[in-house]
Amino acid sequence: MIRNLGKKNSLLNQYIAELRDEQIQLDAMRFRRNLERIGEIFAYEISKELEYENREVTTSLGAAVVPVLRENPVIGCILRAGIPLHMGFLNYFDRSENAFISAYRKYQKDGGFTIQIEYLSSPALEGRTLILTDPMLATGASMVLTYRELLDKGRPAHTHLVTILASVEGVEYVKRNLSSSEVTLWVGAIDDELTAQAYIVPGLGDAGDLAFGSKDS
């Protein structure tokens, strides 16, 4: 159920290193572009798991039989940090339909928080392949709750959950709450520590703020 692409040497790790680097993070455009490029890498790897069919293509000199996607997946994005990562997927699955979900932490006076979903827009998902993206998997609660909310649109044939940085705790939470027959979790790196405030360490900070600017909490 877990596909950790960062375990093999590739350009993915170069881009993750730049995402983590506090000096390179000062360039918001580069930060967004690295999120997008990582999305493209994940899209290519996930494309190997999808179903294909042969299609005859007419050229100026004859005909060629080429395996092409049987059906494009639905690409889902947890707003707002997920937008550049989502665009990386859409660059490759350019004919895909899209889903957008607003999920955020609502903090309480005691320092705890609950996950709130205020908006969800999605095509029908019954029997489809769903790719759900979010750059960070801290506790795992947002990803699991969002997936369950999307089931109101139909049960996908299979779902690929994609995150760039995950905590060990977040990965274990997903494994406990979702079946490997339903989902595959794709990660770029897994960090050991999750603070009491549910921040990944060493992580990279707040991906949404680094990509789009700080917000009034």
C-alpha atoms as an extended CHARMM CRD file, in Angstrom:
* protein
*
       217  EXT
         1         1  MET       CA              0.0000000000        0.0000000000        0.0000000000  PROA      1               0.0000000000
         2         2  ILE       CA              2.9550000000        2.3710000000        0.5590000000  PROA      2               0.0000000000
         3         3  ARG       CA              5.0540000000        3.5350000000       -2.4090000000  PROA      3               0.0000000000
         4         4  ASN       CA              7.9980000000        5.6350000000       -1.2030000000  PROA      4               0.0000000000
         5         5  LEU       CA              9.5850000000        7.1050000000       -4.3300000000  PROA      5               0.0000000000
         6         6  GLY       CA             12.2760000000        8.8710000000       -2.3010000000  PROA      6               0.0000000000
         7         7  LYS       CA             13.9940000000        5.5760000000       -1.4950000000  PROA      7               0.0000000000
         8         8  LYS       CA             15.4610000000        5.4750000000       -4.9960000000  PROA      8               0.0000000000
         9         9  ASN       CA             17.8990000000        8.0440000000       -6.3260000000  PROA      9               0.0000000000
        10        10  SER       CA             16.1640000000       10.3740000000       -8.7740000000  PROA      10              0.0000000000
        11        11  LEU       CA             15.5290000000       14.0600000000       -9.4520000000  PROA      11              0.0000000000
        12        12  LEU       CA             12.5790000000       13.7930000000       -7.0650000000  PROA      12              0.0000000000
        13        13  ASN       CA             14.9840000000       13.9880000000       -4.1230000000  PROA      13              0.0000000000
        14        14  GLN       CA             16.6730000000       17.0570000000       -5.6170000000  PROA      14              0.0000000000
        15        15  TYR       CA             13.3250000000       18.8610000000       -5.7230000000  PROA      15              0.0000000000
        16        16  ILE       CA             12.4160000000       17.7270000000       -2.1990000000  PROA      16              0.0000000000
        17        17  ALA       CA             15.7860000000       19.0090000000       -0.9470000000  PROA      17              0.0000000000
        18        18  GLU       CA             14.9870000000       22.4090000000       -2.4750000000  PROA      18              0.0000000000
        19        19  LEU       CA             11.5230000000       22.4200000000       -0.8880000000  PROA      19              0.0000000000
        20        20  ARG       CA             13.1280000000       21.8670000000        2.5170000000  PROA      20              0.0000000000
        21        21  ASP       CA             15.9320000000       24.4270000000        2.0800000000  PROA      21              0.0000000000
        22        22  GLU       CA             15.0380000000       27.5710000000        4.0370000000  PROA      22              0.0000000000
        23        23  GLN       CA             17.0630000000       29.7780000000        1.6880000000  PROA      23              0.0000000000
        24        24  ILE       CA             15.4810000000       28.4640000000       -1.5080000000  PROA      24              0.0000000000
        25        25  GLN       CA             12.0710000000       28.7320000000        0.1960000000  PROA      25              0.0000000000
        26        26  LEU       CA             12.4330000000       32.5310000000        0.0170000000  PROA      26              0.0000000000
        27        27  ASP       CA             11.6360000000       32.2380000000       -3.6980000000  PROA      27              0.0000000000
        28        28  ALA       CA              7.9020000000       31.4520000000       -3.7140000000  PROA      28              0.0000000000
        29        29  MET       CA              7.8390000000       30.9450000000       -7.4710000000  PROA      29              0.0000000000
        30        30  ARG       CA             10.5380000000       28.2790000000       -7.2740000000  PROA      30              0.0000000000
        31        31  PHE       CA              8.7580000000       26.6440000000       -4.3370000000  PROA      31              0.0000000000
        32        32  ARG       CA              5.5310000000       26.4050000000       -6.3510000000  PROA      32              0.0000000000
        33        33  ARG       CA              7.3820000000       25.1400000000       -9.4170000000  PROA      33              0.0000000000
        34        34  ASN       CA              9.0980000000       22.4110000000       -7.3890000000  PROA      34              0.0000000000
        35        35  LEU       CA              5.7130000000       21.2820000000       -6.0520000000  PROA      35              0.0000000000
        36        36  GLU       CA              4.4690000000       21.1760000000       -9.6340000000  PROA      36              0.0000000000
        37        37  ARG       CA              7.4850000000       19.2400000000      -10.9130000000  PROA      37              0.0000000000
        38        38  ILE       CA              7.1150000000       16.7050000000       -8.1100000000  PROA      38              0.0000000000
        39        39  GLY       CA              3.4740000000       16.2970000000       -9.1330000000  PROA      39              0.0000000000
        40        40  GLU       CA              4.6340000000       15.5140000000      -12.6630000000  PROA      40              0.0000000000
        41        41  ILE       CA              7.0220000000       12.8310000000      -11.3760000000  PROA      41              0.0000000000
        42        42  PHE       CA              4.2890000000       11.2070000000       -9.2820000000  PROA      42              0.0000000000
        43        43  ALA       CA              1.8980000000       11.3800000000      -12.2440000000  PROA      43              0.0000000000
        44        44  TYR       CA              4.3580000000        9.5260000000      -14.4520000000  PROA      44              0.0000000000
        45        45  GLU       CA              4.9450000000        6.8110000000      -11.8500000000  PROA      45              0.0000000000
        46        46  ILE       CA              1.2390000000        6.3360000000      -11.1310000000  PROA      46              0.0000000000
        47        47  SER       CA              0.5300000000        6.1740000000      -14.8750000000  PROA      47              0.0000000000
        48        48  LYS       CA              2.3800000000        2.8390000000      -14.9030000000  PROA      48              0.0000000000
        49        49  GLU       CA             -0.3160000000        1.3900000000      -12.6060000000  PROA      49              0.0000000000
        50        50  LEU       CA             -3.3090000000        2.3350000000      -14.7670000000  PROA      50              0.0000000000
        51        51  GLU       CA             -5.1540000000        0.3650000000      -17.4420000000  PROA      51              0.0000000000
        52        52  TYR       CA             -4.3320000000        0.7610000000      -21.1340000000  PROA      52              0.0000000000
        53        53  GLU       CA             -5.8340000000       -0.2720000000      -24.4370000000  PROA      53              0.0000000000
        54        54  ASN       CA             -4.3320000000       -0.4520000000      -27.9120000000  PROA      54              0.0000000000
        55        55  ARG       CA             -5.3150000000        2.2540000000      -30.3530000000  PROA      55              0.0000000000
        56        56  GLU       CA             -4.4520000000        2.5260000000      -34.0190000000  PROA      56              0.0000000000
        57        57  VAL       CA             -3.0430000000        5.9430000000      -34.8980000000  PROA      57              0.0000000000
        58        58  THR       CA             -2.8080000000        7.0760000000      -38.5080000000  PROA      58              0.0000000000
        59        59  THR       CA              0.4180000000        8.8200000000      -39.4630000000  PROA      59              0.0000000000
        60        60  SER       CA              1.3770000000       10.4800000000      -42.7610000000  PROA      60              0.0000000000
        61        61  LEU       CA              3.1360000000        7.2340000000      -43.7470000000  PROA      61              0.0000000000
        62        62  GLY       CA              0.8630000000        4.5430000000      -42.3780000000  PROA      62              0.0000000000
        63        63  ALA       CA             -0.5990000000        3.3510000000      -39.0910000000  PROA      63              0.0000000000
        64        64  ALA       CA              0.8550000000        2.5550000000      -35.6640000000  PROA      64              0.0000000000
        65        65  VAL       CA             -0.7180000000        0.6630000000      -32.7930000000  PROA      65              0.0000000000
        66        66  VAL       CA             -0.0540000000        2.4560000000      -29.5030000000  PROA      66              0.0000000000
        67        67  PRO       CA             -1.1920000000        1.5970000000      -25.9420000000  PROA      67              0.0000000000
        68        68  VAL       CA             -3.1090000000        4.5560000000      -24.5030000000  PROA      68              0.0000000000
        69        69  LEU       CA             -4.9900000000        5.1740000000      -21.2540000000  PROA      69              0.0000000000
        70        70  ARG       CA             -8.3320000000        3.4010000000      -21.1580000000  PROA      70              0.0000000000
        71        71  GLU       CA             -9.7320000000        6.1490000000      -18.9460000000  PROA      71              0.0000000000
        72        72  ASN       CA             -8.2260000000        9.2610000000      -17.4090000000  PROA      72              0.0000000000
        73        73  PRO       CA             -8.2170000000        9.3800000000      -13.6070000000  PROA      73              0.0000000000
        74        74  VAL       CA            -10.0140000000       12.0250000000      -11.5820000000  PROA      74              0.0000000000
        75        75  ILE       CA             -7.4720000000       14.3800000000       -9.9550000000  PROA      75              0.0000000000
        76        76  GLY       CA             -8.4420000000       15.6120000000       -6.4870000000  PROA      76              0.0000000000
        77        77  CYS       CA             -6.8230000000       18.5160000000       -4.6430000000  PROA      77              0.0000000000
        78        78  ILE       CA             -6.9940000000       19.4980000000       -0.9780000000  PROA      78              0.0000000000
        79        79  LEU       CA             -6.8490000000       23.3120000000       -0.9750000000  PROA      79              0.0000000000
        80        80  ARG       CA             -4.7740000000       25.4740000000       -0.7620000000  PROA      80              0.0000000000
        81        81  ALA       CA             -1.2620000000       24.0410000000       -0.5490000000  PROA      81              0.0000000000
        82        82  GLY       CA             -2.2070000000       21.2670000000       -2.9420000000  PROA      82              0.0000000000
        83        83  ILE       CA             -2.8230000000       23.5440000000       -5.9390000000  PROA      83              0.0000000000
        84        84  PRO       CA              0.7100000000       23.4810000000       -7.4620000000  PROA      84              0.0000000000
        85        85  LEU       CA              1.0490000000       19.7340000000       -6.8380000000  PROA      85              0.0000000000
        86        86  HSD       CA             -2.3540000000       19.2790000000       -8.4780000000  PROA      86              0.0000000000
        87        87  MET       CA             -1.2300000000       21.2650000000      -11.5130000000  PROA      87              0.0000000000
        88        88  GLY       CA              1.7460000000       18.9440000000      -11.9250000000  PROA      88              0.0000000000
        89        89  PHE       CA             -0.6660000000       16.0300000000      -12.2280000000  PROA      89              0.0000000000
        90        90  LEU       CA             -2.9080000000       17.9650000000      -14.5830000000  PROA      90              0.0000000000
        91        91  ASN       CA              0.0640000000       18.7300000000      -16.8320000000  PROA      91              0.0000000000
        92        92  TYR       CA              0.3320000000       14.9880000000      -17.4830000000  PROA      92              0.0000000000
        93        93  PHE       CA             -3.2880000000       13.8470000000      -17.1390000000  PROA      93              0.0000000000
        94        94  ASP       CA             -4.4370000000       16.8450000000      -19.1460000000  PROA      94              0.0000000000
        95        95  ARG       CA             -7.8490000000       15.3880000000      -20.0340000000  PROA      95              0.0000000000
        96        96  SER       CA             -8.7790000000       14.4910000000      -16.4700000000  PROA      96              0.0000000000
        97        97  GLU       CA            -11.7750000000       15.7470000000      -14.5660000000  PROA      97              0.0000000000
        98        98  ASN       CA            -10.9910000000       17.4150000000      -11.2610000000  PROA      98              0.0000000000
        99        99  ALA       CA            -12.1620000000       17.4820000000       -7.6580000000  PROA      99              0.0000000000
       100       100  PHE       CA            -11.4850000000       20.2720000000       -5.1390000000  PROA      100             0.0000000000
       101       101  ILE       CA            -11.8620000000       20.0420000000       -1.3850000000  PROA      101             0.0000000000
       102       102  SER       CA            -11.4290000000       22.7590000000        1.2350000000  PROA      102             0.0000000000
       103       103  ALA       CA            -10.1280000000       21.0660000000        4.3910000000  PROA      103             0.0000000000
       104       104  TYR       CA             -8.4100000000       22.8920000000        7.2300000000  PROA      104             0.0000000000
       105       105  ARG       CA             -7.4850000000       22.6640000000       10.8960000000  PROA      105             0.0000000000
       106       106  LYS       CA             -9.8880000000       24.4420000000       13.2510000000  PROA      106             0.0000000000
       107       107  TYR       CA             -7.9040000000       25.1010000000       16.4040000000  PROA      107             0.0000000000
       108       108  GLN       CA             -9.4160000000       24.9770000000       19.8840000000  PROA      108             0.0000000000
       109       109  LYS       CA             -8.4900000000       26.9100000000       23.0090000000  PROA      109             0.0000000000
       110       110  ASP       CA             -6.6320000000       23.9490000000       24.4840000000  PROA      110             0.0000000000
       111       111  GLY       CA             -4.3320000000       23.8140000000       21.4570000000  PROA      111             0.0000000000
       112       112  GLY       CA             -6.0520000000       20.8330000000       19.8640000000  PROA      112             0.0000000000
       113       113  PHE       CA             -7.8090000000       20.9560000000       16.5310000000  PROA      113             0.0000000000
       114       114  THR       CA            -10.4320000000       19.2840000000       14.4220000000  PROA      114             0.0000000000
       115       115  ILE       CA            -10.4710000000       18.9090000000       10.6460000000  PROA      115             0.0000000000
       116       116  GLN       CA            -13.1880000000       20.9410000000        8.9620000000  PROA      116             0.0000000000
       117       117  ILE       CA            -14.4100000000       20.4890000000        5.3760000000  PROA      117             0.0000000000
       118       118  GLU       CA            -16.3740000000       23.4570000000        4.0620000000  PROA      118             0.0000000000
       119       119  TYR       CA            -16.4290000000       22.8760000000        0.3040000000  PROA      119             0.0000000000
       120       120  LEU       CA            -16.3120000000       19.8790000000       -2.0050000000  PROA      120             0.0000000000
       121       121  SER       CA            -16.6710000000       19.8130000000       -5.7750000000  PROA      121             0.0000000000
       122       122  SER       CA            -16.2280000000       16.5410000000       -7.6480000000  PROA      122             0.0000000000
       123       123  PRO       CA            -17.4760000000       14.5890000000      -10.6590000000  PROA      123             0.0000000000
       124       124  ALA       CA            -19.0720000000       11.1820000000      -10.1550000000  PROA      124             0.0000000000
       125       125  LEU       CA            -16.4570000000        8.7310000000       -8.8400000000  PROA      125             0.0000000000
       126       126  GLU       CA            -18.2010000000        5.3630000000       -9.0050000000  PROA      126             0.0000000000
       127       127  GLY       CA            -15.8260000000        2.8360000000      -10.5690000000  PROA      127             0.0000000000
       128       128  ARG       CA            -13.2810000000        5.5130000000      -11.5010000000  PROA      128             0.0000000000
       129       129  THR       CA             -9.6210000000        5.8830000000      -10.5790000000  PROA      129             0.0000000000
       130       130  LEU       CA             -9.0910000000        8.7620000000       -8.1400000000  PROA      130             0.0000000000
       131       131  ILE       CA             -5.7870000000       10.5030000000       -7.3970000000  PROA      131             0.0000000000
       132       132  LEU       CA             -6.0400000000       12.6350000000       -4.2350000000  PROA      132             0.0000000000
       133       133  THR       CA             -3.1710000000       15.0400000000       -3.5680000000  PROA      133             0.0000000000
       134       134  ASP       CA             -1.9360000000       16.9860000000       -0.5410000000  PROA      134             0.0000000000
       135       135  PRO       CA              1.7450000000       17.9990000000       -0.1150000000  PROA      135             0.0000000000
       136       136  MET       CA              1.9430000000       17.1790000000        3.6100000000  PROA      136             0.0000000000
       137       137  LEU       CA              0.6320000000       14.1870000000        5.5700000000  PROA      137             0.0000000000
       138       138  ALA       CA              1.0400000000       15.0970000000        9.2450000000  PROA      138             0.0000000000
       139       139  THR       CA             -1.5540000000       13.2920000000       11.3800000000  PROA      139             0.0000000000
       140       140  GLY       CA             -3.2220000000       11.7820000000        8.3110000000  PROA      140             0.0000000000
       141       141  ALA       CA             -6.6510000000       12.9410000000        9.4900000000  PROA      141             0.0000000000
       142       142  SER       CA             -7.2420000000       15.4020000000        6.6350000000  PROA      142             0.0000000000
       143       143  MET       CA             -6.4770000000       12.8290000000        3.9560000000  PROA      143             0.0000000000
       144       144  VAL       CA             -8.6700000000       10.1350000000        5.4960000000  PROA      144             0.0000000000
       145       145  LEU       CA            -11.5900000000       12.4860000000        6.1700000000  PROA      145             0.0000000000
       146       146  THR       CA            -11.3930000000       13.9520000000        2.6590000000  PROA      146             0.0000000000
       147       147  TYR       CA            -11.3600000000       10.4990000000        1.0840000000  PROA      147             0.0000000000
       148       148  ARG       CA            -14.4250000000        9.4850000000        3.0860000000  PROA      148             0.0000000000
       149       149  GLU       CA            -16.2560000000       12.6780000000        2.1200000000  PROA      149             0.0000000000
       150       150  LEU       CA            -15.5320000000       11.9950000000       -1.5490000000  PROA      150             0.0000000000
       151       151  LEU       CA            -17.2200000000        8.5990000000       -1.2570000000  PROA      151             0.0000000000
       152       152  ASP       CA            -20.5230000000       10.5100000000       -1.3530000000  PROA      152             0.0000000000
       153       153  LYS       CA            -19.7500000000       10.9500000000       -5.0650000000  PROA      153             0.0000000000
       154       154  GLY       CA            -19.4040000000        7.1880000000       -5.5470000000  PROA      154             0.0000000000
       155       155  ARG       CA            -16.8390000000        4.5650000000       -4.6090000000  PROA      155             0.0000000000
       156       156  PRO       CA            -13.7340000000        4.6690000000       -6.8340000000  PROA      156             0.0000000000
       157       157  ALA       CA            -12.3440000000        1.4350000000       -8.2520000000  PROA      157             0.0000000000
       158       158  HSD       CA             -9.0470000000        2.4770000000       -6.6610000000  PROA      158             0.0000000000
       159       159  THR       CA             -7.6150000000        5.6310000000       -5.1050000000  PROA      159             0.0000000000
       160       160  HSD       CA             -4.0140000000        6.8290000000       -5.1500000000  PROA      160             0.0000000000
       161       161  LEU       CA             -3.2540000000        9.1330000000       -2.1950000000  PROA      161             0.0000000000
       162       162  VAL       CA             -0.2410000000       11.3420000000       -2.9280000000  PROA      162             0.0000000000
       163       163  THR       CA              1.8420000000       13.3560000000       -0.4820000000  PROA      163             0.0000000000
       164       164  ILE       CA              5.3650000000       14.7280000000       -0.7190000000  PROA      164             0.0000000000
       165       165  LEU       CA              6.3090000000       14.6500000000        2.9730000000  PROA      165             0.0000000000
       166       166  ALA       CA              4.6690000000       12.3790000000        5.5400000000  PROA      166             0.0000000000
       167       167  SER       CA              5.2240000000       11.6050000000        9.1980000000  PROA      167             0.0000000000
       168       168  VAL       CA              5.4980000000        8.0310000000       10.4240000000  PROA      168             0.0000000000
       169       169  GLU       CA              2.4240000000        8.6780000000       12.5540000000  PROA      169             0.0000000000
       170       170  GLY       CA              0.4480000000        9.9490000000        9.5700000000  PROA      170             0.0000000000
       171       171  VAL       CA              1.3510000000        6.9280000000        7.4690000000  PROA      171             0.0000000000
       172       172  GLU       CA              0.3000000000        4.5850000000       10.2630000000  PROA      172             0.0000000000
       173       173  TYR       CA             -2.9960000000        6.4560000000       10.6610000000  PROA      173             0.0000000000
       174       174  VAL       CA             -3.8010000000        5.9950000000        6.9730000000  PROA      174             0.0000000000
       175       175  LYS       CA             -2.8880000000        2.2960000000        7.1690000000  PROA      175             0.0000000000
       176       176  ARG       CA             -5.1620000000        1.8050000000       10.1940000000  PROA      176             0.0000000000
       177       177  ASN       CA             -8.1490000000        3.5990000000        8.7050000000  PROA      177             0.0000000000
       178       178  LEU       CA             -8.0920000000        2.7460000000        4.9990000000  PROA      178             0.0000000000
       179       179  SER       CA             -7.8690000000       -0.6120000000        3.2870000000  PROA      179             0.0000000000
       180       180  SER       CA             -4.9710000000       -1.4170000000        0.9670000000  PROA      180             0.0000000000
       181       181  SER       CA             -7.5310000000       -2.8870000000       -1.4340000000  PROA      181             0.0000000000
       182       182  GLU       CA             -9.0540000000        0.5940000000       -1.7380000000  PROA      182             0.0000000000
       183       183  VAL       CA             -6.0460000000        2.9210000000       -1.6570000000  PROA      183             0.0000000000
       184       184  THR       CA             -2.3400000000        3.1590000000       -2.4060000000  PROA      184             0.0000000000
       185       185  LEU       CA             -0.3220000000        5.7940000000       -0.5490000000  PROA      185             0.0000000000
       186       186  TRP       CA              2.4850000000        7.4480000000       -2.5340000000  PROA      186             0.0000000000
       187       187  VAL       CA              5.0870000000        9.4770000000       -0.6320000000  PROA      187             0.0000000000
       188       188  GLY       CA              8.2930000000       11.3040000000       -1.4440000000  PROA      188             0.0000000000
       189       189  ALA       CA              9.8070000000       11.0790000000        2.0500000000  PROA      189             0.0000000000
       190       190  ILE       CA              8.7730000000        9.9680000000        5.5340000000  PROA      190             0.0000000000
       191       191  ASP       CA              9.9930000000       11.9190000000        8.5740000000  PROA      191             0.0000000000
       192       192  ASP       CA             10.1110000000       10.3750000000       12.0440000000  PROA      192             0.0000000000
       193       193  GLU       CA              8.9000000000       13.2020000000       14.2660000000  PROA      193             0.0000000000
       194       194  LEU       CA              5.5090000000       14.8460000000       14.6880000000  PROA      194             0.0000000000
       195       195  THR       CA              5.3340000000       17.6090000000       17.3000000000  PROA      195             0.0000000000
       196       196  ALA       CA              2.5500000000       18.1110000000       19.8540000000  PROA      196             0.0000000000
       197       197  GLN       CA              1.1760000000       20.7740000000       17.4870000000  PROA      197             0.0000000000
       198       198  ALA       CA              1.1560000000       18.1720000000       14.6510000000  PROA      198             0.0000000000
       199       199  TYR       CA              4.0220000000       19.6840000000       12.6530000000  PROA      199             0.0000000000
       200       200  ILE       CA              6.3250000000       17.3360000000       10.7510000000  PROA      200             0.0000000000
       201       201  VAL       CA             10.0080000000       17.5220000000       11.7720000000  PROA      201             0.0000000000
       202       202  PRO       CA             12.2740000000       18.2180000000        9.9750000000  PROA      202             0.0000000000
       203       203  GLY       CA              9.4980000000       18.7390000000        7.4120000000  PROA      203             0.0000000000
       204       204  LEU       CA              9.6290000000       22.0060000000        5.5030000000  PROA      204             0.0000000000
       205       205  GLY       CA              7.2490000000       24.3990000000        7.2640000000  PROA      205             0.0000000000
       206       206  ASP       CA              3.8110000000       25.5140000000        6.0870000000  PROA      206             0.0000000000
       207       207  ALA       CA              3.5920000000       24.5620000000        2.4010000000  PROA      207             0.0000000000
       208       208  GLY       CA              0.5760000000       26.8010000000        1.8140000000  PROA      208             0.0000000000
       209       209  ASP       CA              2.2830000000       29.8750000000        3.2470000000  PROA      209             0.0000000000
       210       210  LEU       CA              5.5140000000       29.1860000000        1.3630000000  PROA      210             0.0000000000
       211       211  ALA       CA              3.6350000000       28.8290000000       -1.9040000000  PROA      211             0.0000000000
       212       212  PHE       CA              1.0420000000       31.6100000000       -1.5860000000  PROA      212             0.0000000000
       213       213  GLY       CA              2.0030000000       33.8680000000        1.3380000000  PROA      213             0.0000000000
       214       214  SER       CA              1.0650000000       33.9780000000        4.9970000000  PROA      214             0.0000000000
       215       215  LYS       CA             -2.5590000000       33.9190000000        6.1540000000  PROA      215             0.0000000000
       216       216  ASP       CA             -4.3740000000       35.5160000000        9.0500000000  PROA      216             0.0000000000
       217       217  SER       CA             -5.0330000000       32.6380000000       11.4420000000  PROA      217             0.0000000000
